């Protein structure tokens, strides 16, 4: 580990180094899982972070948002037997994906630390867990991946969607980086590393979507 460099929040590897400095904020790159993450000292305070979340307008009736979610929903539905039990982790104030899964015949429990904070949702097991546009916000993703893997039943699916970081040269101007609540950025290789670490099989049906399956 480089002196003064934080441990990777995704895989806890100590081999991190400064990747780039943007507007006085340092971003680090992990040599283990290849994620890029904001120096923890640059994160928003929780109150400011929550206030920013309230500006999002992703509601169940928003047809454009529903089309966006199909990128994850369709490949997941293609792999799920009928009438499964799932968890929408980090569902936000307008759980559109949960509504779409319900319309497809599945039962979905909601959990979000800010908007649906019922801890009993994290004391059960599930056939599938969805995590859409959430990973990039997590301050401690390593612990979250451990938790979600435990909540999956054998043969269950963890379906995640986050914008993959691919172009280092454009990172500073990348719209995803400019969101002040986005603190961790994943490559496809990062999620493959996570899957291997937790003994999950992984498929990447399209850019920005990964489906991880717990062995039966």
BAZASE-577795 format. One record per residue: residue number from 1; x, y, z of N, C-alpha, C, O, CB in turn; residue in one letter. Coordinates in pm, whole numbers, plus 50000, padded with zeros to 5 digits. Glycine has a CB too. Example, Ala and Ser with C-alpha at 12.3 -4.5 7.8 and 13.67 -1.06 7.14 Angstrom:
2
[lofi 1,[51319,49431,50780],[51230,49550,50780],[51320,49670,50780],[51424,49668,50846],[51131,49553,50905],a]
[lofi 2,[51285,49775,50708],[51367,49894,50714],[51290,50003,50787],[51341,50114,50804],[51408,49940,50572],s]
***
This chain:
216
[lofi 1,[50085,49879,50000],[50000,50000,50000],[50087,50124,50000],[50185,50131,50074],[49905,50002,50123],x]
[lofi 2,[50053,50222,49918],[50127,50347,49916],[50098,50426,50043],[49984,50430,50089],[50091,50429,49790],x]
[lofi 3,[50200,50489,50101],[50178,50567,50224],[50068,50670,50204],[50071,50748,50108],[50308,50636,50268],x]
[lofi 4,[49970,50671,50295],[49861,50767,50287],[49748,50729,50195],[49647,50800,50191],[49914,50895,50245],x]
[lofi 5,[49759,50618,50121],[49653,50576,50031],[49549,50494,50106],[49585,50406,50185],[49710,50494,49913],x]
[lofi 6,[49420,50519,50085],[49317,50442,50153],[49305,50301,50095],[49342,50277,49980],[49182,50513,50143],x]
[lofi 7,[49255,50209,50175],[49228,50073,50129],[49110,50075,50032],[49019,50157,50047],[49198,49979,50249],x]
[lofi 8,[49112,49987,49934],[49004,49981,49836],[48872,49950,49905],[48866,49853,49982],[49034,49876,49727],x]
[lofi 9,[48766,50026,49881],[48637,49999,49945],[48563,49881,49883],[48468,49831,49943],[48551,50121,49937],x]
[lofi 10,[48605,49836,49764],[48536,49727,49696],[48593,49591,49735],[48517,49498,49764],[48545,49745,49544],x]
[lofi 11,[48725,49579,49736],[48787,49448,49763],[48882,49449,49881],[48939,49345,49915],[48861,49401,49642],x]
[lofi 12,[48899,49564,49945],[48984,49581,50064],[49132,49557,50034],[49210,49530,50126],[48939,49486,50173],x]
[lofi 13,[49171,49565,49909],[49312,49554,49872],[49383,49683,49914],[49328,49792,49901],[49328,49527,49719],x]
[lofi 14,[49505,49669,49962],[49581,49787,50002],[49661,49849,49891],[49724,49953,49911],[49671,49751,50113],x]
[lofi 15,[49662,49787,49773],[49745,49837,49662],[49668,49943,49582],[49624,49918,49470],[49789,49720,49569],x]
[lofi 16,[49653,50059,49641],[49584,50168,49573],[49680,50284,49552],[49777,50302,49626],[49460,50215,49654],x]
[lofi 17,[49652,50362,49448],[49737,50478,49418],[49648,50590,49363],[49538,50565,49314],[49850,50440,49314],x]
[lofi 18,[49698,50710,49372],[49623,50823,49315],[49613,50805,49164],[49714,50785,49096],[49691,50958,49351],x]
[lofi 19,[49493,50813,49114],[49469,50799,48970],[49462,50936,48903],[49526,50959,48801],[49338,50721,48944],x]
[lofi 20,[49384,51027,48962],[49371,51160,48905],[49318,51254,49013],[49250,51211,49106],[49276,51159,48781],x]
[lofi 21,[49349,51379,48999],[49294,51483,49086],[49205,51573,49001],[49249,51625,48898],[49409,51567,49156],x]
[lofi 22,[49080,51590,49044],[48985,51672,48970],[48925,51775,49065],[48860,51739,49163],[48873,51585,48905],x]
[lofi 23,[48946,51900,49036],[48889,52009,49117],[48922,51991,49265],[48838,52014,49352],[48737,52016,49098],x]
[lofi 24,[49044,51951,49293],[49087,51937,49431],[49045,51808,49499],[49073,51788,49617],[49036,52050,49508],x]
[lofi 25,[48979,51718,49424],[48939,51590,49479],[49027,51480,49421],[49047,51473,49300],[48789,51562,49451],x]
[lofi 26,[49079,51394,49508],[49166,51286,49463],[49084,51160,49441],[49002,51122,49524],[49278,51259,49565],x]
[lofi 27,[49108,51095,49328],[49048,50966,49296],[49160,50862,49291],[49266,50886,49234],[48968,50972,49161],x]
[lofi 28,[49132,50746,49351],[49230,50639,49359],[49192,50523,49268],[49074,50502,49238],[49245,50591,49504],x]
[lofi 29,[49291,50448,49226],[49271,50328,49146],[49324,50208,49224],[49434,50213,49280],[49341,50340,49006],x]
[lofi 30,[49248,50100,49227],[49287,49977,49297],[49356,49883,49199],[49305,49858,49090],[49165,49908,49361],x]
[lofi 31,[49473,49832,49238],[49545,49737,49154],[49483,49599,49157],[49508,49517,49069],[49691,49728,49197],x]
[lofi 32,[49401,49572,49259],[49339,49440,49270],[49216,49424,49183],[49212,49335,49098],[49304,49414,49412],x]
[lofi 33,[49115,49509,49205],[48987,49494,49133],[48969,49597,49023],[48872,49590,48947],[48871,49503,49230],x]
[lofi 34,[49060,49694,49013],[49058,49796,48908],[48945,49898,48921],[48913,49967,48825],[49048,49730,48775],x]
[lofi 35,[48884,49907,49038],[48786,50013,49056],[48858,50147,49072],[48978,50152,49097],[48694,49985,49179],x]
[lofi 36,[48782,50254,49057],[48829,50389,49085],[48739,50446,49193],[48617,50429,49186],[48830,50479,48956],x]
[lofi 37,[48796,50512,49292],[48710,50562,49400],[48760,50697,49451],[48879,50729,49447],[48705,50461,49516],x]
[lofi 38,[48665,50774,49498],[48693,50905,49554],[48758,50891,49691],[48719,50806,49771],[48564,50988,49563],x]
[lofi 39,[48857,50974,49715],[48916,50981,49850],[48802,51002,49950],[48722,51093,49933],[49023,51098,49860],x]
[lofi 40,[48794,50918,50053],[48683,50932,50150],[48668,51072,50208],[48558,51111,50247],[48702,50835,50263],x]
[lofi 41,[48776,51148,50214],[48765,51284,50268],[48689,51378,50175],[48652,51488,50215],[48904,51340,50295],x]
[lofi 42,[48665,51335,50051],[48594,51419,49955],[48446,51391,49945],[48375,51455,49868],[48655,51403,49822],x]
[lofi 43,[48397,51295,50023],[48255,51261,50017],[48168,51370,50077],[48212,51444,50165],[48228,51129,50088],x]
[lofi 44,[48044,51380,50028],[47946,51468,50089],[47910,51421,50229],[47918,51302,50258],[47821,51477,50002],x]
[lofi 45,[47872,51513,50314],[47811,51477,50442],[47679,51407,50415],[47615,51430,50312],[47791,51601,50532],x]
[lofi 46,[47638,51322,50508],[47516,51243,50488],[47395,51331,50462],[47310,51296,50379],[47489,51156,50610],x]
[lofi 47,[47384,51445,50530],[47268,51532,50512],[47265,51589,50370],[47159,51595,50307],[47270,51646,50616],x]
[lofi 48,[47381,51631,50321],[47388,51686,50185],[47363,51577,50082],[47300,51602,49979],[47524,51752,50161],x]
[lofi 49,[47413,51458,50108],[47391,51345,50019],[47241,51315,50008],[47189,51298,49897],[47468,51220,50068],x]
[lofi 50,[47172,51308,50121],[47029,51279,50122],[46951,51388,50048],[46859,51359,49972],[46977,51266,50267],x]
[lofi 51,[46989,51513,50069],[46921,51624,50001],[46936,51611,49850],[46843,51643,49776],[46978,51760,50048],x]
[lofi 52,[47052,51565,49804],[47072,51547,49660],[46985,51435,49607],[46930,51445,49497],[47220,51519,49629],x]
[lofi 53,[46972,51325,49684],[46886,51215,49642],[46742,51262,49621],[46673,51212,49533],[46890,51102,49745],x]
[lofi 54,[46699,51356,49701],[46561,51404,49691],[46534,51479,49562],[46419,51502,49527],[46528,51493,49808],x]
[lofi 55,[46639,51517,49489],[46621,51586,49362],[46596,51487,49247],[46558,51528,49137],[46743,51672,49330],x]
[lofi 56,[46618,51357,49272],[46596,51256,49167],[46446,51241,49142],[46365,51253,49234],[46658,51120,49208],x]
[lofi 57,[46410,51214,49019],[46269,51202,48982],[46246,51070,48907],[46197,51069,48794],[46225,51323,48895],x]
[lofi 58,[46282,50962,48971],[46266,50830,48908],[46146,50759,48970],[46159,50690,49071],[46395,50744,48926],x]
[lofi 59,[46030,50778,48910],[45906,50728,48966],[45854,50608,48887],[45886,50594,48768],[45800,50839,48970],x]
[lofi 60,[45772,50520,48951],[45722,50400,48883],[45645,50428,48755],[45644,50344,48665],[45634,50323,48976],x]
[lofi 61,[45581,50543,48745],[45504,50573,48625],[45581,50641,48515],[45523,50674,48411],[45389,50657,48662],x]
[lofi 62,[45709,50665,48534],[45792,50735,48435],[45831,50637,48325],[45911,50546,48347],[45920,50795,48502],x]
[lofi 63,[45774,50654,48206],[45795,50558,48097],[45940,50557,48050],[45993,50452,48014],[45703,50590,47979],x]
[lofi 64,[46005,50672,48050],[46144,50677,48010],[46234,50601,48106],[46326,50530,48065],[46190,50820,48000],x]
[lofi 65,[46205,50615,48236],[46284,50543,48336],[46258,50393,48326],[46349,50312,48345],[46250,50594,48478],x]
[lofi 66,[46135,50357,48297],[46104,50215,48280],[46182,50156,48161],[46232,50043,48169],[45952,50195,48259],x]
[lofi 67,[46191,50228,48054],[46269,50180,47939],[46415,50162,47977],[46480,50066,47935],[46257,50278,47820],x]
[lofi 68,[46467,50255,48056],[46605,50246,48104],[46626,50119,48186],[46728,50051,48171],[46641,50370,48187],x]
[lofi 69,[46531,50086,48274],[46544,49970,48361],[46531,49838,48287],[46576,49735,48337],[46440,49976,48469],x]
[lofi 70,[46471,49839,48169],[46459,49716,48091],[46595,49654,48059],[46605,49534,48035],[46384,49743,47961],x]
[lofi 71,[46697,49735,48059],[46833,49687,48030],[46874,49579,48130],[46943,49484,48094],[46934,49803,48033],x]
[lofi 72,[46831,49594,48254],[46856,49492,48356],[46739,49396,48369],[46759,49275,48383],[46883,49557,48491],x]
[lofi 73,[46618,49450,48363],[46500,49368,48390],[46485,49250,48294],[46460,49138,48338],[46376,49454,48384],x]
[lofi 74,[46501,49275,48165],[46473,49169,48069],[46568,49050,48083],[46520,48936,48087],[46482,49222,47929],x]
[lofi 75,[46700,49071,48090],[46786,48954,48109],[46763,48883,48242],[46782,48762,48251],[46930,48995,48100],x]
[lofi 76,[46723,48957,48345],[46692,48891,48472],[46566,48806,48460],[46564,48691,48503],[46674,48996,48584],x]
[lofi 77,[46462,48862,48400],[46337,48786,48383],[46361,48661,48299],[46298,48558,48322],[46229,48873,48317],x]
[lofi 78,[46450,48670,48202],[46480,48554,48117],[46538,48438,48197],[46531,48323,48153],[46576,48594,48006],x]
[lofi 79,[46594,48467,48314],[46661,48365,48394],[46583,48323,48518],[46622,48227,48585],[46795,48415,48435],x]
[lofi 80,[46474,48393,48549],[46399,48362,48670],[46281,48269,48643],[46207,48290,48547],[46348,48491,48734],x]
[lofi 81,[46265,48165,48724],[46140,48088,48718],[46024,48177,48764],[46047,48284,48820],[46150,47960,48807],x]
[lofi 82,[45901,48134,48740],[45786,48216,48779],[45776,48235,48931],[45822,48152,49009],[45658,48152,48728],x]
[lofi 83,[45715,48347,48969],[45673,48374,49107],[45785,48357,49209],[45771,48284,49307],[45559,48282,49144],x]
[lofi 84,[45897,48424,49185],[46009,48420,49280],[45998,48535,49381],[45924,48631,49361],[46144,48428,49204],x]
[lofi 85,[46074,48523,49489],[46080,48626,49592],[46210,48704,49579],[46318,48646,49573],[46068,48564,49734],x]
[lofi 86,[46199,48837,49574],[46319,48918,49553],[46325,49038,49646],[46229,49072,49714],[46325,48965,49412],x]
[lofi 87,[46441,49100,49646],[46468,49221,49724],[46517,49328,49629],[46611,49305,49552],[46572,49194,49837],x]
[lofi 88,[46456,49446,49634],[46506,49562,49560],[46588,49643,49658],[46534,49721,49737],[46388,49647,49496],x]
[lofi 89,[46720,49625,49654],[46811,49685,49751],[46853,49822,49700],[46908,49835,49591],[46934,49594,49775],x]
[lofi 90,[46827,49926,49783],[46855,50062,49740],[46752,50113,49642],[46785,50179,49544],[46991,50070,49679],x]
[lofi 91,[46626,50080,49669],[46518,50106,49573],[46486,50254,49554],[46424,50291,49455],[46394,50036,49617],x]
[lofi 92,[46529,50340,49649],[46501,50483,49638],[46356,50516,49672],[46281,50428,49714],[46533,50531,49498],x]
[lofi 93,[46317,50641,49656],[46182,50683,49693],[46074,50636,49596],[45957,50629,49633],[46176,50830,49703],x]
[lofi 94,[46113,50603,49471],[46016,50560,49371],[46058,50426,49313],[46124,50423,49209],[46001,50664,49260],x]
[lofi 95,[46020,50316,49376],[46070,50183,49336],[46009,50131,49206],[45925,50042,49208],[46044,50083,49445],x]
[lofi 96,[46052,50187,49095],[45996,50150,48965],[46030,50006,48928],[45944,49934,48877],[46048,50243,48856],x]
[lofi 97,[46153,49963,48954],[46191,49827,48916],[46110,49724,48993],[46068,49623,48936],[46341,49805,48940],x]
[lofi 98,[46087,49748,49121],[46005,49657,49201],[45864,49647,49143],[45805,49539,49140],[46000,49703,49347],x]
[lofi 99,[45810,49759,49098],[45677,49758,49038],[45676,49674,48910],[45582,49599,48886],[45630,49902,49008],x]
[lofi 100,[45780,49687,48829],[45787,49612,48703],[45804,49462,48730],[45746,49379,48660],[45903,49663,48616],x]
[lofi 101,[45881,49428,48830],[45897,49286,48868],[45766,49231,48922],[45732,49116,48895],[46009,49269,48972],x]
[lofi 102,[45692,49313,48997],[45562,49271,49046],[45464,49246,48933],[45386,49151,48937],[45506,49374,49141],x]
[lofi 103,[45469,49331,48833],[45382,49314,48717],[45415,49186,48642],[45330,49130,48574],[45394,49434,48623],x]
[lofi 104,[45540,49140,48654],[45582,49016,48589],[45554,48892,48675],[45589,48781,48636],[45731,49023,48556],x]
[lofi 105,[45491,48912,48792],[45448,48798,48873],[45539,48763,48990],[45520,48659,49053],[45435,48681,48788],x]
[lofi 106,[45638,48848,49019],[45730,48821,49130],[45693,48906,49251],[45635,49013,49238],[45875,48848,49087],x]
[lofi 107,[45727,48856,49370],[45704,48931,49494],[45835,49000,49533],[45938,48935,49545],[45652,48838,49609],x]
[lofi 108,[45829,49131,49553],[45951,49207,49578],[45939,49285,49709],[45843,49359,49731],[45980,49303,49461],x]
[lofi 109,[46037,49268,49795],[46051,49343,49919],[46142,49462,49893],[46239,49452,49817],[46107,49254,50035],x]
[lofi 110,[46110,49575,49955],[46187,49698,49936],[46283,49720,50052],[46250,49695,50168],[46094,49818,49919],x]
[lofi 111,[46402,49769,50017],[46493,49818,50122],[46575,49934,50068],[46631,49926,49959],[46586,49705,50173],x]
[lofi 112,[46580,50040,50145],[46665,50154,50114],[46695,50222,50248],[46602,50253,50322],[46598,50253,50010],x]
[lofi 113,[46822,50246,50280],[46852,50302,50412],[46792,50440,50435],[46771,50480,50549],[47000,50310,50430],x]
[lofi 114,[46764,50513,50327],[46707,50647,50342],[46556,50650,50327],[46489,50726,50396],[46770,50739,50241],x]
[lofi 115,[46501,50568,50237],[46360,50580,50202],[46274,50460,50244],[46153,50476,50264],[46348,50599,50055],x]
[lofi 116,[46331,50343,50257],[46259,50224,50303],[46350,50148,50399],[46402,50042,50364],[46214,50132,50182],x]
[lofi 117,[46371,50202,50520],[46476,50150,50608],[46434,50035,50700],[46490,50020,50808],[46526,50261,50692],x]
[lofi 118,[46338,49954,50660],[46292,49843,50742],[46400,49734,50745],[46419,49662,50647],[46157,49786,50689],x]
[lofi 119,[46469,49722,50858],[46580,49627,50869],[46535,49482,50860],[46617,49394,50834],[46653,49649,50999],x]
[lofi 120,[46406,49456,50882],[46359,49317,50873],[46375,49263,50732],[46381,49141,50712],[46212,49308,50916],x]
[lofi 121,[46382,49352,50632],[46403,49308,50493],[46539,49242,50477],[46560,49164,50383],[46389,49426,50396],x]
[lofi 122,[46633,49273,50566],[46769,49220,50556],[46789,49099,50647],[46901,49054,50667],[46870,49329,50592],x]
[lofi 123,[46679,49048,50701],[46686,48931,50789],[46624,48808,50722],[46598,48707,50789],[46616,48960,50923],x]
[lofi 124,[46600,48815,50593],[46539,48706,50518],[46630,48666,50403],[46733,48729,50381],[46398,48745,50465],x]
[lofi 125,[46592,48562,50331],[46668,48522,50213],[46579,48536,50089],[46457,48540,50099],[46720,48375,50226],x]
[lofi 126,[46643,48544,49972],[46572,48577,49849],[46622,48494,49731],[46735,48447,49728],[46586,48725,49819],x]
[lofi 127,[46531,48479,49634],[46566,48412,49508],[46642,48506,49415],[46719,48462,49329],[46440,48361,49438],x]
[lofi 128,[46621,48636,49432],[46696,48734,49354],[46703,48865,49430],[46616,48896,49512],[46631,48755,49215],x]
[lofi 129,[46808,48940,49402],[46826,49074,49459],[46864,49168,49344],[46953,49137,49265],[46936,49074,49572],x]
[lofi 130,[46796,49280,49335],[46831,49380,49236],[46898,49499,49305],[46864,49535,49417],[46706,49426,49156],x]
[lofi 131,[46992,49558,49234],[47070,49669,49290],[47103,49761,49172],[47210,49750,49112],[47203,49619,49365],x]
[lofi 132,[47012,49852,49139],[47026,49933,49019],[47063,50076,49054],[46996,50141,49134],[46897,49931,48936],x]
[lofi 133,[47171,50126,48993],[47220,50261,49017],[47240,50286,49166],[47202,50391,49219],[47122,50363,48957],x]
[lofi 134,[47300,50188,49233],[47323,50194,49378],[47472,50180,49410],[47524,50251,49497],[47243,50084,49449],x]
[lofi 135,[47541,50088,49342],[47678,50054,49378],[47769,50176,49381],[47859,50184,49464],[47733,49952,49281],x]
[lofi 136,[47746,50270,49291],[47833,50386,49281],[47820,50481,49401],[47905,50567,49422],[47803,50462,49153],x]
[lofi 137,[47712,50464,49478],[47689,50548,49596],[47747,50490,49724],[47760,50561,49823],[47541,50570,49614],x]
[lofi 138,[47782,50363,49724],[47816,50294,49848],[47950,50338,49905],[48050,50344,49834],[47818,50145,49825],x]
[lofi 139,[47951,50369,50034],[48075,50404,50102],[48153,50278,50142],[48275,50282,50155],[48046,50490,50226],x]
[lofi 140,[48084,50167,50161],[48149,50043,50203],[48096,49926,50119],[48030,49836,50172],[48125,50016,50355],x]
[lofi 141,[48124,49927,49988],[48067,49823,49902],[48113,49682,49936],[48038,49588,49914],[48102,49852,49760],x]
[lofi 142,[48234,49665,49989],[48280,49530,50023],[48185,49464,50123],[48148,49348,50106],[48423,49534,50081],x]
[lofi 143,[48146,49539,50226],[48053,49486,50326],[47915,49461,50265],[47849,49364,50300],[48041,49582,50445],x]
[lofi 144,[47873,49547,50173],[47742,49529,50110],[47741,49405,50023],[47643,49330,50026],[47707,49652,50026],x]
[lofi 145,[47846,49381,49946],[47851,49259,49864],[47848,49134,49953],[47784,49035,49919],[47978,49259,49776],x]
[lofi 146,[47917,49138,50065],[47914,49024,50158],[47772,49002,50209],[47724,48888,50214],[48010,49048,50276],x]
[lofi 147,[47706,49109,50246],[47569,49101,50298],[47472,49046,50193],[47392,48957,50223],[47522,49239,50347],x]
[lofi 148,[47479,49098,50072],[47386,49055,49969],[47409,48910,49929],[47314,48837,49901],[47398,49145,49847],x]
[lofi 149,[47534,48867,49928],[47563,48727,49898],[47501,48636,50003],[47447,48530,49970],[47714,48703,49890],x]
[lofi 150,[47508,48677,50129],[47447,48598,50237],[47296,48589,50221],[47236,48487,50253],[47482,48657,50374],x]
[lofi 151,[47233,48696,50173],[47088,48700,50161],[47035,48617,50044],[46916,48585,50039],[47042,48842,50146],x]
[lofi 152,[47122,48582,49950],[47080,48504,49834],[47061,48357,49870],[47145,48297,49937],[47182,48518,49720],x]
[lofi 153,[46953,48300,49824],[46933,48156,49836],[47021,48084,49734],[47060,48144,49633],[46783,48119,49815],x]
[lofi 154,[47054,47958,49758],[47128,47882,49655],[47056,47888,49521],[46935,47866,49513],[47146,47735,49699],x]
[lofi 155,[47131,47916,49416],[47072,47932,49284],[47017,48071,49257],[46966,48097,49148],[46965,47833,49265],x]
[lofi 156,[47025,48161,49358],[46969,48294,49343],[47057,48388,49264],[47177,48364,49247],[46942,48352,49477],x]
[lofi 157,[46996,48496,49216],[47063,48593,49129],[47079,48728,49199],[46985,48779,49261],[46986,48611,48998],x]
[lofi 158,[47197,48785,49188],[47222,48925,49224],[47238,49001,49094],[47333,48979,49019],[47349,48940,49317],x]
[lofi 159,[47144,49091,49067],[47143,49167,48941],[47179,49311,48970],[47107,49380,49042],[47004,49157,48871],x]
[lofi 160,[47290,49359,48913],[47336,49494,48941],[47349,49573,48811],[47380,49519,48705],[47470,49490,49017],x]
[lofi 161,[47325,49702,48824],[47344,49793,48711],[47414,49919,48760],[47368,49984,48854],[47207,49828,48643],x]
[lofi 162,[47524,49951,48697],[47599,50072,48725],[47677,50106,48598],[47716,50015,48525],[47695,50056,48850],x]
[lofi 163,[47700,50230,48571],[47768,50267,48447],[47916,50228,48456],[47990,50282,48538],[47753,50419,48420],x]
[lofi 164,[47958,50136,48372],[48095,50088,48374],[48192,50201,48336],[48167,50276,48242],[48113,49967,48279],x]
[lofi 165,[48301,50210,48410],[48406,50307,48378],[48500,50243,48277],[48559,50138,48304],[48484,50352,48507],x]
[lofi 166,[48514,50306,48161],[48592,50244,48054],[48702,50334,47998],[48804,50284,47950],[48499,50204,47943],x]
[lofi 167,[48685,50465,48004],[48775,50556,47934],[48846,50646,48035],[48789,50744,48082],[48697,50641,47830],x]
[lofi 168,[48970,50612,48067],[49044,50691,48165],[49063,50835,48119],[49061,50927,48200],[49180,50627,48191],x]
[lofi 169,[49082,50855,47989],[49111,50989,47939],[48992,51084,47958],[49010,51206,47966],[49149,50982,47792],x]
[lofi 170,[48872,51029,47964],[48752,51112,47976],[48696,51115,48117],[48589,51171,48141],[48645,51063,47880],x]
[lofi 171,[48766,51054,48211],[48712,51039,48346],[48676,51173,48409],[48568,51187,48468],[48811,50966,48434],x]
[lofi 172,[48764,51271,48398],[48740,51399,48466],[48610,51465,48419],[48542,51529,48499],[48857,51493,48442],x]
[lofi 173,[48576,51450,48291],[48455,51514,48237],[48335,51420,48230],[48227,51461,48187],[48484,51567,48099],x]
[lofi 174,[48351,51299,48271],[48245,51197,48264],[48126,51240,48350],[48142,51279,48466],[48299,51060,48311],x]
[lofi 175,[48006,51233,48291],[47886,51276,48364],[47866,51197,48493],[47816,51251,48592],[47763,51262,48275],x]
[lofi 176,[47903,51071,48492],[47883,50986,48609],[47972,51032,48724],[47930,51029,48840],[47911,50839,48575],x]
[lofi 177,[48093,51074,48693],[48182,51123,48798],[48131,51254,48856],[48150,51281,48974],[48323,51140,48744],x]
[lofi 178,[48067,51335,48774],[48025,51468,48818],[47908,51465,48916],[47880,51566,48981],[47989,51552,48699],x]
[lofi 179,[47840,51353,48927],[47736,51341,49030],[47806,51338,49166],[47885,51247,49190],[47647,51211,49008],x]
[lofi 180,[47779,51433,49255],[47854,51441,49380],[47828,51326,49477],[47902,51309,49574],[47822,51568,49448],x]
[lofi 181,[47724,51246,49451],[47697,51131,49538],[47760,51002,49486],[47752,50898,49552],[47546,51112,49553],x]
[lofi 182,[47824,51007,49369],[47891,50890,49313],[48035,50888,49363],[48112,50980,49337],[47886,50892,49157],x]
[lofi 183,[48070,50781,49436],[48201,50778,49501],[48286,50656,49462],[48404,50652,49493],[48183,50779,49651],x]
[lofi 184,[48226,50559,49394],[48300,50440,49348],[48257,50409,49205],[48139,50416,49171],[48273,50317,49442],x]
[lofi 185,[48355,50376,49121],[48329,50352,48979],[48388,50216,48941],[48503,50185,48972],[48389,50465,48891],x]
[lofi 186,[48307,50136,48874],[48337,49996,48849],[48363,49971,48701],[48294,50025,48615],[48224,49907,48899],x]
[lofi 187,[48460,49890,48673],[48478,49833,48540],[48408,49697,48538],[48372,49643,48642],[48630,49820,48503],x]
[lofi 188,[48389,49642,48418],[48338,49505,48411],[48432,49412,48488],[48387,49321,48557],[48325,49459,48263],x]
[lofi 189,[48562,49436,48475],[48660,49352,48545],[48645,49362,48697],[48674,49266,48769],[48802,49390,48504],x]
[lofi 190,[48601,49477,48746],[48579,49493,48890],[48470,49399,48938],[48485,49333,49041],[48542,49639,48923],x]
[lofi 191,[48360,49394,48864],[48249,49309,48906],[48283,49161,48887],[48234,49077,48963],[48123,49343,48827],x]
[lofi 192,[48364,49129,48790],[48411,48990,48777],[48499,48952,48896],[48495,48839,48944],[48489,48970,48643],x]
[lofi 193,[48578,49047,48942],[48661,49024,49061],[48572,49002,49184],[48597,48911,49263],[48758,49144,49084],x]
[lofi 194,[48470,49084,49199],[48377,49070,49311],[48309,48933,49308],[48301,48865,49410],[48271,49182,49307],x]
[lofi 195,[48261,48893,49190],[48194,48764,49178],[48286,48650,49219],[48246,48561,49293],[48144,48743,49034],x]
[lofi 196,[48409,48653,49170],[48505,48547,49204],[48533,48546,49354],[48545,48439,49414],[48636,48566,49126],x]
[lofi 197,[48543,48661,49413],[48573,48674,49556],[48464,48609,49640],[48492,48555,49747],[48590,48821,49594],x]
[lofi 198,[48340,48616,49592],[48227,48566,49669],[48173,48432,49618],[48067,48387,49661],[48116,48668,49669],x]
[lofi 199,[48245,48370,49527],[48206,48240,49478],[48081,48242,49392],[48005,48145,49390],[48185,48148,49591],x]
[lofi 200,[48059,48351,49321],[47941,48366,49235],[47979,48349,49089],[48086,48393,49046],[47875,48503,49257],x]
[lofi 201,[47891,48286,49014],[47906,48285,48868],[47857,48420,48816],[47771,48483,48877],[47825,48166,48802],x]
[lofi 202,[47912,48465,48705],[47874,48598,48655],[47851,48595,48505],[47923,48529,48430],[47981,48701,48689],x]
[lofi 203,[47750,48669,48463],[47723,48695,48323],[47711,48846,48306],[47658,48915,48394],[47593,48621,48274],x]
[lofi 204,[47760,48897,48194],[47746,49039,48162],[47669,49047,48030],[47730,49048,47923],[47887,49112,48153],x]
[lofi 205,[47535,49053,48036],[47455,49048,47914],[47469,49172,47827],[47444,49167,47707],[47311,49028,47948],x]
[lofi 206,[47509,49283,47887],[47530,49406,47812],[47611,49501,47899],[47625,49479,48020],[47395,49471,47769],x]
[lofi 207,[47664,49606,47839],[47741,49703,47917],[47655,49759,48030],[47537,49789,48011],[47792,49817,47827],x]
[lofi 208,[47715,49772,48146],[47656,49834,48265],[47567,49739,48345],[47510,49780,48447],[47575,49954,48224],x]
[lofi 209,[47553,49615,48303],[47469,49518,48374],[47549,49391,48401],[47615,49338,48312],[47340,49486,48293],x]
[lofi 210,[47542,49343,48525],[47603,49214,48560],[47503,49131,48639],[47436,49182,48728],[47733,49235,48642],x]
[lofi 211,[47494,49005,48606],[47407,48909,48675],[47498,48805,48740],[47572,48733,48672],[47304,48842,48575],x]
[lofi 212,[47492,48798,48872],[47576,48705,48948],[47487,48600,49013],[47387,48632,49077],[47661,48780,49055],x]
[lofi 213,[47525,48474,48996],[47442,48364,49046],[47514,48285,49155],[47629,48244,49137],[47402,48271,48932],x]
[lofi 214,[47446,48266,49266],[47499,48184,49373],[47480,48038,49337],[47369,47998,49304],[47430,48218,49509],x]
[lofi 215,[47585,47956,49340],[47570,47816,49302],[47461,47747,49382],[47444,47772,49501],[47700,47743,49320],x]
[lofi 216,[47387,47659,49316],[47276,47587,49381],[47333,47481,49478],[47256,47410,49543],[47183,47519,49275],x]
***
